[in-house]
């Protein structure tokens, strides 16, 4: 299994470990310290060694901070994790607070004292975060003090070793372009921005640039590393040589100089000493990297690294890989939903057994390398938690006449998948059917829209919410995020959300996942992945139009659809989608699975 459901942290450890941290801070002359859920790469996933926030507090969510000052300490999480933090963190040791009201900066401003030293690890905070913390300290008359070594590491006796998994070559038939060609494009982008070099801090950017993949992080096929790319097309890669076979080294050496990770600081300092202009994203790069460049006299050019957009626009090989991955994944999903209909309400099945069954079916495709994130397997009231993660403590058994929501994905060598379906176990209420259909209408609106070149995700986001808004309803997450090519299931800069300001371009892959959540009762989310492409021209039209090609094909639950709420065009879309789904997969299924598919895709 690529996921575990065991509870690995204990809130009871919090007070003892907090006491140890305070003693270590006292030895260092620090009055406080901030512990983010981050590593030096500032990504979504961290290795076990770098999960310092979980070790200290017990909180295992993907985003958060802890801070301690004197006798006060607090944990700060966003709204996705409020309930989880209450369950995992000892409230007698840490106050449980949100990202706002007062948030970390408000809390620090209230509790920091004149002349106090607030410690932080400059490798675990971005340049933008450091600037915010400096402003807070200045207002309080305190000082922000970087530490050379992390105090958590000094007291964490059984801290796991750094990951050292082997690197693999991502073959050209899947990557579509050679690293040399990508470096040429990056060089041109650096020249355009007036930069002599850029620093890649995100392992997925490095994996894409050099056509390599790894296994250092859960669910993200990357090797932890840093890189410096130069305007002349050269590159320095900082990676543990033990991860590199002779074959991988031979793949890299024609265009890349390989260095041990501990050489990064010297190289950054040398860039600064030479007066070079270095492109760096202040919201994604560690503060320590910026300091090493500027301390030597270098100039920072702040902006997105050039790989971000290049990586987001999939080439033809990557697009074909995505289609193949989704076809493979569709077989597993259809077999899972057929199994669910047959077995969910018999034999004591529950949230965990369903998640395990889905993973088993993906393994049976023969192509699964990993899941793309821990499966969200939510029954009843848990379906109303958009980022719910089932554990052995929270696991609910299935019962009739409730909704089950499953949001899952896979990592195949040719593509990354992410799909959500909402199913009723037993009979649906009229209210369930109404809410499901309103969400479905938003999903169809995104799938079918044509939009002018230059349109951003923020401009499309309203379409997914319109019918919910008219009913006085809404959902609190974005409608869609970008997807990598056998890389991160959450990839920027493209997204469909109120904050999605980047123009969508042909080749970008996004999710289409509107939802509705009734707290304490049920939740609904319907997600497919879509590929931006040029749309057919409209007679009399004057603008270049784009639209979406659907990549995910899995039936929607017809029992949850109120046909009376759909227009004729929406019914036609659904019937066509189901007909295509049946045509794609009927020949790959047999017996009960094929019978289920034919019934599930019957005309509405």
C-alpha positions in Angstrom: 0.0 0.0 0.0 1.1 3.5 -0.8 -0.8 5.0 2.1 -1.3 4.1 5.8 -4.3 4.8 8.0 -2.5 4.5 11.3 -2.3 7.4 13.7 1.4 8.1 14.0 1.4 11.0 16.4 0.3 11.4 20.0 -1.0 14.7 21.4 0.5 13.6 24.8 4.0 14.1 23.4 3.4 17.8 22.8 3.9 19.2 26.3 7.1 17.2 26.9 8.7 18.1 23.6 7.7 21.8 23.9 9.5 21.8 27.3 12.6 20.4 25.6 12.4 23.0 22.9 12.2 25.8 25.4 15.2 24.5 27.2 17.2 24.3 24.0 16.1 27.9 23.1 17.2 29.1 26.5 20.6 27.6 26.0 20.9 29.5 22.7 19.7 32.8 24.2 16.5 32.9 22.2 13.1 34.0 23.6 11.0 32.2 21.0 11.0 30.1 17.8 8.8 29.4 14.8 8.3 25.9 13.5 6.8 25.8 10.0 5.6 22.7 8.2 8.3 23.0 5.5 11.6 21.8 4.3 14.3 23.8 2.5 12.5 23.3 -0.8 9.2 24.8 0.4 7.0 22.2 -1.3 3.7 20.5 -0.5 5.3 17.3 0.7 8.1 16.8 3.2 10.3 13.8 4.1 9.8 12.2 7.5 13.1 13.8 8.6 11.7 17.3 7.9 8.3 16.9 9.5 9.3 18.9 12.5 5.9 20.4 13.1 4.3 16.9 13.4 7.0 15.8 15.7 6.6 18.8 18.0 2.9 19.2 18.1 1.3 16.0 16.6 -0.4 17.9 13.8 0.1 16.1 10.5 -1.7 18.4 8.0 0.1 19.7 4.9 0.3 23.4 6.0 0.8 25.1 9.4 3.1 26.8 11.8 3.8 26.5 15.5 5.3 29.3 17.6 6.5 29.5 21.2 7.2 32.6 23.3 7.9 32.4 27.0 5.1 30.4 28.5 2.8 30.7 25.5 2.7 28.6 22.4 0.3 28.2 19.5 -0.4 26.1 16.4 -1.7 28.0 13.3 -3.6 26.1 10.6 -5.9 27.1 7.7 -9.6 26.3 7.6 -9.0 22.9 6.0 -7.4 21.5 9.2 -9.2 23.2 12.1 -10.9 20.0 13.3 -7.9 17.9 12.6 -5.7 20.2 14.7 -8.1 20.0 17.6 -7.9 16.2 17.6 -4.1 16.0 17.1 -2.7 18.8 19.2 -2.7 19.0 23.0 -4.7 22.1 23.8 -3.0 22.5 27.2 0.4 23.1 25.5 -0.6 24.8 22.3 -3.4 27.3 21.6 -5.2 26.2 18.4 -5.5 29.2 16.1 -6.3 29.9 12.4 -4.2 31.6 9.7 -6.1 34.8 10.4 -7.8 36.5 13.4 -5.1 36.9 14.7 -2.9 34.5 12.7 0.8 34.0 13.3 1.7 37.7 12.7 -1.1 39.0 14.9 -0.2 36.5 17.7 3.4 37.5 17.6 2.6 41.2 17.6 0.5 40.7 20.7 3.0 38.5 22.6 6.5 39.6 21.5 8.3 41.8 24.0 10.7 44.7 23.6 14.2 43.5 23.0 13.3 39.8 22.6 15.0 37.5 20.1 12.7 35.5 17.9 14.5 32.6 16.3 13.8 31.1 12.9 15.5 28.7 10.5 16.2 30.6 7.3 16.1 27.4 5.2 12.5 26.7 6.3 11.0 30.1 5.6 10.7 31.9 2.3 12.1 35.3 1.6 8.6 36.7 1.6 7.8 35.1 5.0 11.1 36.5 6.5 10.1 40.0 5.4 6.7 39.7 7.1 8.3 38.4 10.3 10.9 41.2 10.3 8.1 43.8 10.1 6.2 42.2 13.0 9.4 42.1 15.1 10.2 45.8 14.3 6.7 46.9 15.4 7.2 45.0 18.7 10.7 46.3 19.3 12.0 42.7 19.0 14.6 41.1 16.6 14.3 38.2 14.2 17.3 36.0 14.7 18.4 33.3 12.1 19.7 30.1 13.6 22.6 28.2 12.1 21.2 24.8 13.1 17.6 24.0 13.8 16.9 23.5 17.6 14.3 20.8 16.8 17.0 18.7 15.3 19.1 19.1 18.5 16.4 17.5 20.6 14.8 15.0 18.1 16.7 11.8 19.2 15.3 9.4 16.7 15.0 11.8 13.7 14.9 9.8 10.5 17.9 10.0 8.1 17.6 12.0 4.9 16.0 10.1 2.0 18.4 8.6 -0.4 16.3 6.9 -3.0 17.7 6.2 -6.5 17.1 8.7 -9.4 15.4 7.4 -12.6 15.6 8.8 -16.1 12.3 10.0 -17.4 12.4 8.7 -21.0 12.2 11.1 -24.0 9.2 9.4 -25.4 7.3 10.5 -22.2 9.1 13.8 -21.6 8.7 14.9 -25.2 11.7 17.2 -25.1 15.4 16.8 -24.3 17.0 18.6 -21.3 19.2 20.5 -23.7 16.2 22.0 -25.4 14.6 23.0 -22.1 17.8 24.7 -20.9 17.9 26.7 -24.2 14.3 27.9 -23.5 15.2 28.7 -19.9 18.3 30.6 -21.1 16.1 32.7 -23.4 13.7 33.5 -20.6 16.6 34.6 -18.3 17.9 36.9 -21.0 14.5 38.4 -21.4 14.3 39.1 -17.7 17.8 40.5 -17.5 19.0 37.7 -15.2 22.4 35.9 -15.3 21.0 32.9 -13.6 18.1 31.4 -11.6 18.0 29.1 -8.7 15.6 26.1 -8.8 14.5 25.2 -5.3 11.5 23.0 -6.1 12.4 19.4 -6.8 9.6 19.0 -9.4 11.0 21.9 -11.4 14.4 20.1 -11.4 12.8 16.8 -12.3 11.1 18.4 -15.3 14.1 20.3 -16.5 16.5 17.4 -16.4 14.1 14.6 -17.3 14.6 12.7 -14.1 12.3 11.4 -11.4 12.9 10.1 -7.9 11.3 8.6 -4.8 12.4 10.9 -1.9 8.9 12.2 -1.0 5.6 10.5 -0.5 3.4 10.6 -3.7 5.7 13.1 -5.5 8.2 11.4 -7.8 11.2 13.6 -7.3 14.7 13.6 -5.9 15.5 16.3 -3.3 18.0 18.6 -4.9 18.8 22.2 -5.9 19.9 23.6 -9.3 21.4 26.8 -10.7 20.6 27.5 -14.3 22.6 30.0 -16.3 21.8 32.3 -19.1 24.4 30.6 -21.3 22.4 27.3 -21.1 24.7 25.7 -18.5 23.4 24.2 -15.3 24.7 23.1 -11.9 22.8 20.3 -10.1 23.3 19.8 -6.3 22.4 16.2 -5.4 23.6 13.3 -3.4 25.8 11.3 -5.8 24.7 8.1 -4.0 21.3 8.6 -5.7 22.8 8.5 -9.2 23.6 5.4 -11.1 26.2 5.4 -13.9 23.4 5.6 -16.4 21.7 8.6 -14.8 25.1 10.3 -14.4 25.8 9.8 -18.1 22.3 11.2 -18.9 23.0 14.4 -16.9 26.7 15.1 -17.6 26.4 16.4 -21.2 24.5 19.5 -20.1 24.9 19.6 -16.3 27.7 19.8 -13.8 26.9 17.6 -10.7 27.9 18.8 -7.2 27.5 17.5 -3.7 24.6 19.3 -1.9 27.0 21.0 0.5 28.6 22.9 -2.4 25.4 24.9 -3.0 26.2 27.7 -0.4 29.6 28.3 -1.9 28.2 28.5 -5.4 25.5 31.0 -4.4 28.1 33.1 -2.6 30.3 33.1 -5.7 27.4 34.3 -7.8 26.9 37.2 -5.4 30.7 37.9 -5.3 30.7 38.1 -9.1 27.9 40.7 -9.0 25.5 38.5 -10.9 21.8 39.1 -11.2 19.9 36.1 -10.0 16.2 35.3 -10.6 14.4 34.1 -7.5 10.8 33.6 -6.4 10.5 35.3 -3.0 7.3 33.3 -2.2 8.9 29.9 -3.0 12.6 30.1 -2.3 14.2 29.8 1.2 15.3 33.1 2.8 18.8 31.5 3.2 19.3 31.3 -0.5 18.5 35.0 -1.0 20.8 36.0 1.8 23.7 33.9 0.4 23.4 35.8 -3.0 23.0 39.3 -1.7 25.5 39.0 1.1 28.2 38.6 -1.5 27.0 41.6 -3.5 24.7 39.9 -6.0 21.4 41.3 -7.2 18.1 39.6 -6.8 15.5 39.7 -9.6 12.3 38.7 -8.0 9.8 36.6 -10.0 8.7 33.2 -11.0 11.3 30.8 -12.2 11.1 30.2 -15.9 10.4 26.5 -15.6 7.0 27.2 -14.1 5.1 28.2 -17.2 7.2 26.0 -19.5 6.3 23.0 -17.3 2.7 23.9 -17.1 2.2 23.8 -20.9 2.3 20.1 -21.8 3.9 19.1 -25.1 2.3 16.5 -27.4 4.1 13.6 -25.8 2.9 14.7 -22.3 -0.6 15.2 -23.5 -0.7 11.7 -25.0 0.7 10.4 -21.8 -2.0 12.1 -19.8 -4.7 10.5 -22.1 -3.1 7.0 -21.7 -2.8 7.4 -17.9 -6.5 8.5 -17.6 -7.7 5.6 -19.7 -5.8 3.2 -17.5 -7.1 4.9 -14.4 -10.6 4.9 -15.7 -10.6 1.0 -15.8 -9.7 1.0 -12.1 -12.3 3.6 -11.2 -15.1 1.9 -13.0 -14.2 -1.5 -11.4 -14.1 0.3 -8.0 -17.6 1.9 -8.4 -19.0 -1.4 -9.6 -17.5 -3.1 -6.6 -18.9 -0.4 -4.3 -22.4 -0.9 -5.6 -22.2 -4.6 -5.1 -20.3 -4.8 -1.8 -20.4 -1.5 0.1 -23.5 -2.3 2.3 -22.5 -5.9 2.9 -19.6 -7.4 4.8 -18.8 -4.5 7.1 -17.1 -2.3 4.6 -15.9 1.2 5.7 -13.9 4.2 4.6 -10.6 2.4 4.9 -11.6 -0.9 3.2 -12.9 1.2 0.3 -9.7 3.2 0.0 -7.7 0.0 0.1 -9.8 -1.6 -2.6 -9.4 1.3 -4.9 -5.6 1.2 -4.5 -5.6 -2.6 -5.2 -7.5 -2.0 -8.4 -5.0 0.6 -9.5 -2.2 -1.8 -8.7 -3.9 -4.4 -10.9 -3.5 -2.0 -13.9 0.2 -2.9 -13.9 1.3 0.7 -14.2 0.9 2.2 -10.8 4.0 3.8 -9.4 2.3 5.5 -6.4 -0.9 7.3 -5.5 -0.8 11.0 -6.2 -2.1 11.9 -2.7 -3.6 10.2 0.3 -7.1 9.1 -0.8 -10.0 11.2 0.6 -12.5 8.5 1.5 -15.3 10.2 3.3 -18.7 8.7 4.3 -21.6 10.6 5.7 -20.5 13.6 7.7 -16.9 13.0 6.8 -17.8 13.7 3.1 -18.5 17.3 4.3 -14.8 17.8 5.1 -13.1 18.6 1.8 -9.6 17.5 2.9 -10.6 14.6 5.2 -8.0 11.9 5.8 -9.4 8.7 7.2 -7.5 7.0 10.1 -8.1 4.0 12.2 -9.5 6.3 14.8 -11.9 8.2 12.5 -12.9 5.3 10.2 -16.7 5.1 9.7 -18.6 1.9 8.6 -20.9 2.2 5.6 -24.6 2.3 6.2 -27.7 2.8 3.9 -29.0 6.0 2.6 -25.8 8.1 3.0 -23.4 9.7 0.6 -19.8 8.5 0.1 -17.2 10.8 -1.5 -13.9 9.5 -2.9 -11.2 11.8 -4.1 -8.2 10.0 -5.3 -5.4 9.9 -7.9 -2.5 7.9 -9.2 1.1 8.4 -10.4 1.8 6.5 -13.6 5.0 7.0 -15.6 3.0 8.6 -18.4 0.8 10.9 -16.3 -0.7 12.0 -13.0 -4.5 11.5 -12.3 -6.9 13.1 -9.8 -10.7 12.3 -9.9 -13.6 12.7 -7.4 -16.9 10.9 -7.5 -19.8 11.2 -5.1 -22.0 8.1 -4.7 -25.2 7.4 -2.7 -25.2 4.1 -0.8 -28.8 3.1 -0.8 -31.5 5.7 -1.4 -30.9 9.4 -2.0 -33.0 12.1 -0.4 -34.5 14.9 -2.6 -32.2 17.4 -0.9 -29.1 15.3 -1.8 -30.3 15.0 -5.4 -30.9 18.8 -5.6 -27.5 19.7 -4.3 -25.7 17.0 -6.4 -27.4 18.3 -9.5 -26.5 22.0 -8.8 -22.9 20.9 -8.4 -23.1 18.9 -11.7 -24.5 21.9 -13.5 -21.4 23.9 -12.5 -19.1 21.1 -13.6 -20.8 20.9 -17.0 -20.5 24.7 -17.3 -16.7 24.6 -16.9 -16.4 21.6 -19.2 -18.3 23.2 -22.1 -17.2 26.8 -21.9 -15.4 28.5 -24.8 -13.3 31.5 -23.7 -11.1 34.0 -25.5 -7.4 33.8 -25.5 -6.0 35.6 -22.5 -8.8 34.5 -20.1 -7.7 33.6 -16.6 -9.0 31.0 -14.2 -10.5 33.6 -12.0 -12.8 34.7 -14.9 -14.1 31.1 -15.3 -14.5 30.3 -11.6 -17.9 32.0 -11.4 -19.3 29.5 -13.9 -18.9 26.7 -11.5 -20.6 28.6 -8.7 -23.5 30.3 -10.6 -26.2 27.7 -9.9 -25.1 27.2 -6.3 -25.2 31.0 -5.8 -28.7 31.3 -7.1 -29.7 28.8 -4.4 -27.8 30.7 -1.7 -25.0 28.1 -1.6 -21.3 28.0 -2.4 -18.0 26.1 -1.7 -14.9 27.5 -0.1 -12.1 25.9 -2.2 -11.0 26.7 -5.7 -12.7 25.1 -8.7 -9.5 23.8 -10.2 -5.8 23.4 -9.8 -3.0 22.6 -12.3 -1.7 19.0 -12.7 1.9 17.9 -13.5 3.1 15.2 -15.9 4.1 12.4 -13.6 4.9 15.1 -11.1 2.9 17.1 -8.6 -0.9 16.7 -8.4 -1.0 20.4 -7.5 1.0 22.4 -10.1 1.0 26.1 -10.8 0.7 28.7 -12.1 -2.6 27.7 -13.7 -5.8 27.3 -11.6 -9.5 28.0 -11.8 -10.2 30.0 -8.6 -10.9 33.5 -7.4 -7.1 33.9 -7.2 -6.3 32.4 -10.6 -4.8 35.4 -12.4 -2.7 33.5 -14.9 -4.0 33.2 -18.5 -4.9 29.7 -19.5 -3.0 28.3 -22.5 -3.4 25.3 -24.7 -1.5 22.4 -23.2 -2.3 23.2 -19.5 -4.1 20.5 -17.5 -6.4 21.5 -14.7 -9.0 20.0 -12.5 -12.7 20.8 -12.7 -14.1 20.2 -9.2 -17.0 22.2 -7.9 -18.6 21.0 -4.7 -21.1 21.6 -1.9 -20.7 20.6 1.8 -23.4 20.4 4.4 -21.6 20.3 7.7 -22.4 17.3 9.8 -24.4 15.7 7.0 -22.7 15.1 3.7 -20.5 16.5 1.0 -20.5 16.5 -2.8 -17.6 17.1 -5.2 -17.4 16.1 -8.9 -13.9 16.2 -10.4 -12.5 15.5 -13.8 -9.2 16.7 -15.3 -9.4 18.8 -18.4 -6.8 19.9 -21.0 -6.9 23.4 -22.4 -7.0 23.3 -26.2 -8.0 25.6 -29.1 -11.8 25.5 -29.6 -13.5 25.2 -33.0 -14.1 28.7 -34.4 -17.6 30.2 -34.1 -19.3 31.5 -37.2 -19.0 35.3 -37.2 -16.6 35.2 -34.3 -13.6 37.6 -34.1 -11.5 36.1 -31.3 -9.3 33.1 -30.9 -11.2 30.8 -28.6 -10.0 28.1 -26.2 -11.9 25.3 -24.5 -11.4 22.1 -22.6 -10.8 18.5 -23.6 -12.0 16.1 -20.9 -9.4 13.6 -19.8 -11.3 11.7 -17.0 -14.0 9.2 -18.0 -15.9 7.6 -15.1 -19.8 7.6 -14.7 -21.6 10.1 -12.6 -24.1 8.6 -10.1 -27.5 8.9 -12.0 -29.4 8.1 -8.8 -28.2 11.5 -7.5 -29.3 13.5 -10.5 -32.6 15.4 -10.6 -33.3 15.5 -14.3 -35.8 18.3 -13.9 -33.1 20.7 -12.8 -31.0 20.1 -16.0 -31.5 21.9 -19.3 -31.7 19.9 -22.6 -28.1 20.8 -23.4 -26.9 19.6 -20.0 -28.8 16.3 -20.4 -27.2 16.0 -23.9 -23.8 16.6 -22.5 -24.2 13.9 -19.8 -25.6 11.4 -22.2 -22.7 12.0 -24.6 -20.2 11.8 -21.8 -21.7 8.5 -20.6 -21.9 7.1 -24.1 -18.2 7.8 -24.7 -17.3 6.3 -21.3 -19.1 3.1 -22.1 -17.6 3.0 -25.6 -14.1 3.4 -24.2 -14.3 0.8 -21.5 -16.9 -1.8 -22.2 -14.5 -3.9 -24.2 -11.9 -3.9 -21.3 -14.4 -5.2 -18.8 -16.4 -8.3 -18.4 -19.1 -10.0 -16.3 -20.6 -7.9 -13.5 -18.2 -5.0 -14.1 -19.4 -4.6 -17.7 -23.0 -5.0 -16.7 -22.6 -2.3 -14.1 -21.0 0.1 -16.6 -23.7 -0.4 -19.2 -26.4 0.4 -16.6 -24.5 3.3 -15.1 -24.1 5.0 -18.5 -27.6 4.5 -19.8 -29.2 7.6 -21.3 -30.7 9.9 -18.7 
